Amino acid sequence: KIQFQCKALGLFAAPNSCEHFYICVPADNYEFRPILMNCPAGTRFDSDLKICNHAYLIDCD
């Protein structure tokens, strides 16, 4: 299993799931720690807006 690596603060799409995203928060030694989050039912993560948006608005393949 490849773990997601944060390179900056912010919200980022999960590589293998449109219904999940990562919040990258500060960690020790000037690095960042990923926290996996779930979008609510019927939504998917919108990488452009950095929010969970209606599933029909998100192109997810």
Secondary structure, 3 states (H helix, E strand, C coil): CCCCCCCCCEEEEECCEEEEEEEEEECHHHCEEEEEEECCCCEEEECCCCEEEEHHHCCCC
